[in-house]
Amino acid sequence: MSGDPTRSTSSPSTGDVSRETKDEDVSRETGFTVRTAAELAAIDPHFDADQTPLAAEARHSVLMRQGIQREPVGRPAATRVFVVANQKGGVGKTTSTVNIAAALSELGQRVLVIDLDPQGNASTALNIEHRQGTPGTYDVLVDGVSLAEVIQSCPDCDTLDVVPATIDLAGAEIELVSVVAREGRLKKAISAHPLVGSAALAGEERYDYLLIDCPPSLGLLTLNALVAGAEMMIPIQAEYYALEGLGQLLATVDMVRAHLNPDLAVSTIVLTMYDARTRLAAGVAQEVREHFGDQVLKTAIPRSVRVSEAPSYGQTVMTYDPSSPGALSYLEAAREIAIRGSVR
């Protein structure tokens, strides 16, 4: 009723407006401080006069944030060899490999990515030639070609190199069956590379990180990676199904540690495709953190359209959209990994 004294005639938002606009220089839509064109030109020498002050301020804020977050970190004393594996497909394994590699490169590290997946998705994302017949991991594993002969430089990152995978690699599983010491072929090739090792042996031009992107299976290719690596990185999608099969993967790691590579350790677990809006994602994240503790990175990688789009342009999200949430999350994940290694 119109005469009801308990009803307020003012809208619920009336009282909030005064709070939101308490500082008249702050935009309610973006939270950026609004400055004039003259003020922006004074603090940003690359200011574009055709931009609106609000758009230019947003750009300046992003550039400032990028500059702070991309400060170099300390290099490890020796090359850290990571095996990136998860027998379940679609968990962000290759995506995490290429984006963390690119992020480490931006943080001042020298990185080598070895694409061990016959699909060659890591090679695609890093804009590396990998047509059939291109020298790559197949030649290293089957023909004994040295890594130095098949390495290509990533065109988008000066300190990132790649050993590509071609469709030829699909037949390597069968061809390696009769080869002596077949599970140690990759380790032998890595050990023979002059830029892999300690600072004393490999010098300042050494690789700081070597990331091996494995196929989503536990065959001879993945076994070669597990024997060659010292650390294992497991991307886990923040969904229930991602936890299934993890036990088998860890059992395989234990078997490799017992019989082939006692130095192998699960050092890093990355939560990917994290959706903070769902209780399921939070529940999976909590369960993983309770079980693995400090092995789980504090930074979770959110679901991101930009991350998914980047490979179609032959790029990682680090170069495709450096200020996107996905890029910044991978950058922080890489920083965590690097800080852990630099203090060892």
C-alpha positions as CSV (number, residue, x, y, z in Angstrom):
1,M,0.0,0.0,0.0
2,S,1.2,3.5,-0.7
3,G,0.6,4.6,2.8
4,D,2.7,1.9,4.4
5,P,5.1,3.7,6.7
6,T,7.5,0.7,6.7
7,R,8.2,1.1,2.9
8,S,11.0,3.3,1.7
9,T,10.3,5.6,-1.2
10,S,14.0,5.7,-2.2
11,S,15.5,3.0,-4.4
12,P,18.0,0.5,-2.9
13,S,20.8,1.9,-5.0
14,T,20.4,5.5,-3.9
15,G,22.4,5.0,-0.8
16,D,25.1,3.1,-2.7
17,V,25.6,5.7,-5.3
18,S,27.1,8.2,-2.8
19,R,29.4,5.5,-1.5
20,E,30.6,4.5,-5.0
21,T,31.2,8.1,-6.0
22,K,32.8,9.2,-2.9
23,D,35.9,9.7,-4.9
24,E,34.8,11.6,-7.9
25,D,38.0,10.7,-9.8
26,V,37.3,7.0,-9.7
27,S,35.3,5.3,-12.5
28,R,32.6,3.0,-11.1
29,E,32.8,0.8,-14.3
30,T,36.5,0.0,-14.2
31,G,38.0,1.2,-10.9
32,F,40.7,3.1,-12.7
33,T,41.6,6.6,-11.6
34,V,40.4,9.0,-14.3
35,R,43.1,11.4,-15.5
36,T,43.2,14.1,-18.1
37,A,45.1,13.6,-21.4
38,A,47.8,16.0,-20.3
39,E,48.4,14.1,-17.1
40,L,48.6,10.8,-19.1
41,A,51.0,12.3,-21.6
42,A,53.2,13.3,-18.8
43,I,53.5,9.9,-17.3
44,D,53.4,7.8,-20.5
45,P,55.7,8.9,-23.4
46,H,53.8,6.6,-25.7
47,F,50.5,8.2,-25.0
48,D,48.1,8.2,-28.0
49,A,46.1,11.4,-28.2
50,D,43.4,9.6,-30.2
51,Q,42.6,7.4,-27.2
52,T,40.1,8.4,-24.5
53,P,41.8,9.3,-21.2
54,L,40.0,6.3,-19.6
55,A,41.3,3.8,-22.2
56,A,44.8,5.2,-22.1
57,E,44.8,5.0,-18.3
58,A,43.7,1.4,-18.5
59,R,46.6,0.7,-21.0
60,H,49.1,2.4,-18.7
61,S,47.9,0.4,-15.7
62,V,48.3,-2.9,-17.6
63,L,51.8,-1.9,-18.8
64,M,52.8,-1.0,-15.3
65,R,51.6,-4.3,-14.0
66,Q,53.4,-6.2,-16.8
67,G,56.6,-4.4,-16.0
68,I,56.5,-5.3,-12.4
69,Q,55.6,-8.9,-12.9
70,R,58.2,-9.6,-15.6
71,E,61.2,-8.8,-13.6
72,P,63.9,-11.5,-14.1
73,V,64.4,-14.1,-11.4
74,G,67.6,-15.9,-10.4
75,R,68.9,-18.8,-12.5
76,P,69.2,-22.3,-11.1
77,A,72.7,-23.7,-10.5
78,A,72.1,-26.4,-13.1
79,T,69.6,-27.3,-15.8
80,R,66.3,-28.5,-14.3
81,V,64.7,-31.2,-16.4
82,F,60.9,-31.4,-16.1
83,V,58.7,-34.1,-17.4
84,V,55.2,-32.7,-18.0
85,A,52.8,-35.7,-18.0
86,N,49.3,-36.9,-17.3
87,Q,47.8,-39.9,-18.9
88,K,44.4,-38.2,-19.0
89,G,44.0,-36.0,-22.1
90,G,42.5,-32.5,-22.1
91,V,43.9,-31.4,-18.7
92,G,46.0,-28.6,-20.1
93,K,49.3,-30.6,-20.3
94,T,50.6,-29.1,-23.5
95,T,49.1,-25.7,-22.8
96,S,50.9,-25.6,-19.5
97,T,54.2,-26.8,-21.0
98,V,54.3,-24.1,-23.7
99,N,53.0,-21.2,-21.6
100,I,55.2,-22.0,-18.6
101,A,58.2,-22.3,-21.0
102,A,57.4,-18.9,-22.6
103,A,56.8,-17.4,-19.1
104,L,60.2,-18.7,-17.8
105,S,61.8,-17.2,-20.9
106,E,60.2,-13.8,-20.1
107,L,61.6,-14.1,-16.6
108,G,65.2,-14.3,-17.9
109,Q,65.6,-18.0,-18.2
110,R,67.0,-20.1,-21.1
111,V,64.5,-22.8,-21.9
112,L,64.4,-25.9,-24.1
113,V,61.1,-27.6,-24.9
114,I,61.2,-31.2,-26.2
115,D,57.9,-32.1,-27.9
116,L,57.4,-35.8,-27.4
117,D,53.7,-36.0,-28.5
118,P,53.2,-37.2,-32.1
119,Q,50.3,-34.7,-32.4
120,G,53.0,-31.9,-32.3
121,N,50.7,-29.5,-30.4
122,A,53.5,-27.9,-28.5
123,S,55.4,-27.3,-31.7
124,T,52.3,-25.7,-33.2
125,A,51.8,-23.4,-30.2
126,L,55.4,-22.3,-30.4
127,N,55.2,-21.6,-34.1
128,I,57.8,-24.3,-35.0
129,E,58.0,-26.2,-38.3
130,H,56.9,-29.8,-37.7
131,R,55.7,-31.2,-41.0
132,Q,56.4,-34.9,-41.8
133,G,60.1,-35.3,-42.4
134,T,61.2,-32.4,-40.3
135,P,64.1,-33.4,-38.1
136,G,62.9,-33.8,-34.5
137,T,62.4,-36.1,-31.6
138,Y,61.8,-39.1,-33.9
139,D,65.3,-38.7,-35.3
140,V,66.7,-38.4,-31.8
141,L,65.0,-41.5,-30.4
142,V,65.1,-43.8,-33.4
143,D,68.2,-42.8,-35.3
144,G,70.3,-41.5,-32.5
145,V,70.6,-37.9,-34.0
146,S,71.9,-35.4,-31.5
147,L,69.6,-32.8,-30.0
148,A,71.8,-29.9,-31.3
149,E,71.0,-31.0,-34.9
150,V,67.2,-30.8,-34.5
151,I,66.7,-27.8,-32.3
152,Q,64.8,-24.8,-33.6
153,S,64.5,-21.3,-32.1
154,C,61.1,-20.0,-31.2
155,P,60.4,-16.9,-33.3
156,D,58.5,-15.2,-30.4
157,C,61.0,-15.8,-27.6
158,D,64.7,-15.1,-27.9
159,T,65.7,-17.5,-25.1
160,L,63.3,-20.4,-26.0
161,D,64.3,-23.3,-28.2
162,V,62.2,-26.3,-29.3
163,V,62.8,-29.9,-30.5
164,P,59.7,-30.5,-32.6
165,A,57.6,-33.6,-32.9
166,T,56.3,-34.8,-36.2
167,I,53.7,-37.5,-37.2
168,D,56.7,-39.8,-37.7
169,L,56.9,-40.1,-34.0
170,A,53.7,-42.1,-34.0
171,G,55.6,-45.2,-35.2
172,A,58.5,-44.8,-32.7
173,E,56.7,-46.9,-30.0
174,I,56.9,-49.9,-32.3
175,E,60.3,-49.2,-33.7
176,L,61.9,-48.8,-30.3
177,V,60.6,-52.2,-29.0
178,S,63.6,-54.1,-30.3
179,V,66.2,-51.4,-29.5
180,V,68.7,-52.1,-26.7
181,A,68.2,-49.8,-23.7
182,R,65.2,-48.3,-25.5
183,E,63.9,-46.5,-22.4
184,G,67.1,-44.5,-22.0
185,R,67.4,-43.1,-25.5
186,L,66.2,-39.6,-24.6
187,K,68.2,-39.4,-21.4
188,K,71.4,-40.2,-23.4
189,A,70.6,-37.5,-25.9
190,I,69.9,-34.9,-23.2
191,S,73.1,-35.7,-21.3
192,A,75.2,-35.4,-24.4
193,H,74.0,-31.8,-25.1
194,P,76.7,-29.3,-24.2
195,L,74.3,-26.7,-22.9
196,V,72.6,-29.1,-20.4
197,G,74.3,-29.3,-17.0
198,S,75.7,-27.2,-14.2
199,A,77.1,-23.7,-14.5
200,A,80.6,-25.0,-14.1
201,L,80.2,-27.6,-17.0
202,A,77.8,-25.9,-19.4
203,G,78.6,-22.3,-18.8
204,E,76.5,-19.1,-18.9
205,E,74.8,-20.1,-22.1
206,R,73.4,-23.3,-20.5
207,Y,69.7,-24.1,-20.6
208,D,68.1,-23.3,-17.2
209,Y,64.9,-25.4,-17.8
210,L,64.2,-28.3,-20.1
211,L,60.5,-29.2,-20.4
212,I,59.4,-32.5,-22.0
213,D,55.8,-32.5,-23.2
214,C,54.6,-36.1,-23.1
215,P,51.7,-37.8,-25.0
216,P,48.6,-38.7,-23.0
217,S,49.6,-42.3,-22.5
218,L,52.0,-44.4,-20.5
219,G,53.9,-45.9,-23.4
220,L,57.6,-46.0,-24.4
221,L,57.7,-42.3,-25.3
222,T,56.5,-41.2,-21.8
223,L,58.8,-43.8,-20.3
224,N,61.7,-42.3,-22.0
225,A,60.7,-38.9,-20.6
226,L,60.4,-40.3,-17.1
227,V,63.8,-41.8,-17.2
228,A,65.4,-38.6,-18.6
229,G,63.8,-36.2,-16.1
230,A,64.6,-35.3,-12.6
231,E,61.4,-33.5,-11.8
232,M,57.8,-34.2,-12.8
233,M,55.1,-31.6,-13.4
234,I,51.5,-32.8,-13.4
235,P,48.8,-30.5,-14.7
236,I,45.5,-31.5,-13.0
237,Q,42.1,-30.1,-14.2
238,A,40.0,-28.8,-11.4
239,E,37.3,-31.4,-12.1
240,Y,36.4,-34.8,-10.6
241,Y,37.4,-36.9,-13.6
242,A,40.9,-35.5,-13.6
243,L,41.6,-37.2,-10.3
244,E,40.8,-40.6,-11.8
245,G,43.8,-42.3,-13.2
246,L,46.2,-40.2,-11.1
247,G,46.9,-43.1,-8.9
248,Q,48.0,-45.2,-11.9
249,L,50.3,-42.4,-13.0
250,L,51.9,-42.1,-9.6
251,A,52.3,-45.9,-9.4
252,T,54.2,-45.7,-12.8
253,V,56.4,-43.0,-11.3
254,D,57.2,-45.2,-8.3
255,M,58.1,-48.1,-10.7
256,V,60.4,-45.9,-12.7
257,R,62.0,-44.5,-9.6
258,A,62.6,-48.0,-8.2
259,H,64.0,-49.6,-11.4
260,L,65.2,-46.9,-13.8
261,N,65.5,-43.4,-12.4
262,P,65.8,-43.0,-8.6
263,D,66.2,-39.2,-9.0
264,L,62.7,-38.7,-10.4
265,A,60.4,-36.7,-8.1
266,V,56.9,-35.2,-8.5
267,S,58.0,-31.6,-7.6
268,T,55.2,-29.6,-9.2
269,I,51.4,-29.9,-9.6
270,V,49.5,-27.3,-11.5
271,L,45.7,-26.8,-11.1
272,T,44.4,-25.9,-14.6
273,M,41.0,-24.7,-16.0
274,Y,40.1,-23.5,-12.5
275,D,36.6,-22.0,-12.3
276,A,36.3,-20.1,-9.0
277,R,32.5,-19.9,-9.4
278,T,32.0,-23.6,-8.8
279,R,32.1,-25.5,-5.5
280,L,33.4,-28.5,-7.5
281,A,36.6,-26.7,-8.5
282,A,37.2,-25.5,-5.0
283,G,36.6,-29.0,-3.6
284,V,39.0,-30.6,-6.1
285,A,41.6,-28.0,-5.4
286,Q,41.3,-28.5,-1.6
287,E,41.6,-32.3,-2.0
288,V,44.7,-32.0,-4.2
289,R,46.3,-29.5,-1.8
290,E,45.6,-31.7,1.2
291,H,47.1,-34.7,-0.5
292,F,50.2,-33.2,-2.2
293,G,50.9,-30.1,0.1
294,D,53.7,-27.8,-1.1
295,Q,54.0,-29.7,-4.4
296,V,50.9,-27.8,-5.6
297,L,51.6,-24.4,-6.9
298,K,49.7,-21.6,-5.1
299,T,48.7,-20.1,-8.5
300,A,45.8,-21.9,-10.2
301,I,45.3,-21.4,-13.9
302,P,41.8,-20.1,-14.7
303,R,39.6,-21.1,-17.6
304,S,40.5,-18.6,-20.4
305,V,39.3,-18.1,-23.9
306,R,42.5,-16.3,-24.7
307,V,44.6,-19.4,-23.7
308,S,42.5,-21.6,-26.0
309,E,42.7,-19.1,-28.9
310,A,46.4,-18.5,-28.8
311,P,47.6,-21.8,-30.5
312,S,45.4,-21.2,-33.6
313,Y,47.6,-18.1,-34.2
314,G,50.8,-20.1,-33.6
315,Q,51.4,-18.4,-30.3
316,T,51.4,-18.9,-26.6
317,V,49.0,-16.7,-24.5
318,M,52.1,-15.0,-23.2
319,T,52.6,-13.3,-26.6
320,Y,49.0,-13.5,-27.9
321,D,47.5,-11.5,-25.0
322,P,50.1,-10.7,-22.3
323,S,47.7,-8.9,-20.0
324,S,45.0,-11.5,-20.0
325,P,44.3,-13.4,-16.7
326,G,45.5,-16.7,-18.3
327,A,48.9,-15.1,-19.2
328,L,49.4,-13.4,-15.9
329,S,48.5,-16.7,-14.1
330,Y,51.0,-18.7,-16.1
331,L,53.6,-16.0,-15.4
332,E,53.0,-16.3,-11.7
333,A,53.1,-20.1,-11.9
334,A,56.5,-19.9,-13.7
335,R,57.7,-17.4,-11.1
336,E,56.9,-19.9,-8.3
337,I,58.7,-22.7,-10.1
338,A,61.8,-20.4,-10.7
339,I,61.9,-19.1,-7.2
340,R,61.8,-22.7,-5.8
341,G,64.7,-23.6,-8.1
342,S,66.8,-20.5,-7.5
343,V,66.9,-21.1,-3.7
344,R,68.0,-24.7,-3.9
